[in-house]
Amino acid sequence: MASALKHALGPLAIGACAVALGVSIDVYVKYLALQAPLLYVVGLRFLFGGLLAVGVFLLPVRAKNGQRRRLPDRKGCVFHTLRALLQLSTAYLFFYGVTILPLATATTLGFSAALMLPFIAWAILKEPPTATAVFATIIGFFGTALAAFGGAQNASTTEPETYALGVICCLLAAFIYAVILVMLRLRAGQEDAATMSVFTSLVPGVILLPVMLQGDGLAILTSMAAQGLVAHTIVLSAIAYAVWFLMSLAYARAPAQQLAPLEYTALIWSASAGFLVFGERPSWQIWLGAAVVIVACLTVAAERHLTARKMAKLPASTLPD
């Protein structure tokens, strides 16, 4: 048991670092969006992230044959391009919500993606949700509503209509993210993470580049470069890639069921960063709502885990006796 615990601490520490860095991206974007249009912050983040992803993709694969990675076939390229467009949508919507809402509120609303997964899997993969999943989802969305209400109490300087738009954007971003997760199951194991990362970052960056260059776009980019903001977006891209790398490393060394609860530590990081950087003070409604959402998400995840292991005729627990 002691050796198993020691073996698990490595992936858990890596995963925790990845979650903390992921929250730092939200903080960074919210900070940069105060100084430059969000479209340009997001566009440059994807563009530089795409160039970094291409560089990693072109590195030789560590295999005996020494072959380099290859792009997927035509069907795979179409699939991942569509996925990348959804990735752009969910990223922009969530970041827009982050610029409006307190960080802790936006993070809690983002957790609702896990509650939507069973129903999206039902629609796409024809996997009907269980009664437990339906009940947990209903309870979870009560928690989401409570967190949104608590955030509104602390957002006295934000117009109610604007605040509501931020909530809608975060929930819509969570829905699209859940769709992406289900889509990835359709091509599980067919491409490696480095290949998928090229589409995830480069496609949105290439799409947004001509949009950024329209009208006064070049003047805006020049102004951002003069203020050092372009350099900040390069750092932002590197952090985003580091999150992907650390998550890939963690999930390669430990079961997803063991690492999934780490996602919810993001609330602690976002609440701390929101207070230290932006002076945001999460209300008790946010903490209570977040607790309800997290319990509901863990209930759904645990049931899915137990159901999968039961179908595979495996014991419920993966821990050693």
Disulfide bonds with the S-S distance in Angstrom:
none
